[in-house]
Amino acid sequence: VQLQASGGGSVQAGGSLRLSCAASGISVSIGTVRWYRQAPGKQREFIAHIAASGRTNYADSVKGRFTISRDNAENTVFLQMNSLTPEDTAVYYCNVPPRIGAPSEYWGQGTLVTVSS
């Protein structure tokens, strides 16, 4: 199983980025996929979640600005990030938690997002 995160970069405050998490060896459509982030000197924090049903959930800090979605045909999960602020600067990770029939947890390698004021 591999999760390949991409799409990070540098952007000015108020800008947008779209992160991708391309999965191989596991289907993103039949289980939960999550995005986390870790800012310098801080603990990794939950950002967004998409369930197999398509139901989504967000951290309060990104609600209304970030949108998680997936493309089943591409086996990829996306994180559209709008109205970025310097507080969004972090390494972003995609995650597949343990699921029925697949008890391991998987993490992508992380993609760096830097937002300047």
HELIX and SHEET records of a PDB file:
HELIX    1   1 PRO A   86  ASP A   88  5                                   3    
SHEET    1   A 4 GLN A   2  SER A   6  0                                        
SHEET    2   A 4 LEU A  17  SER A  24 -1                                        
SHEET    3   A 4 THR A  76  MET A  81 -1                                        
SHEET    4   A 4 PHE A  66  ASP A  71 -1                                        
SHEET    1   B 6 GLY A   9  GLN A  12  0                                        
SHEET    2   B 6 THR A 111  SER A 116  1                                        
SHEET    3   B 6 ALA A  90  VAL A  96 -1                                        
SHEET    4   B 6 VAL A  33  GLN A  38 -1                                        
SHEET    5   B 6 GLU A  45  ILE A  50 -1                                        
SHEET    6   B 6 THR A  56  TYR A  58 -1                                        
SHEET    1   C 4 GLY A   9  GLN A  12  0                                        
SHEET    2   C 4 THR A 111  SER A 116  1                                        
SHEET    3   C 4 ALA A  90  VAL A  96 -1                                        
SHEET    4   C 4 TYR A 106  TRP A 107 -1                                        
END                                                                             
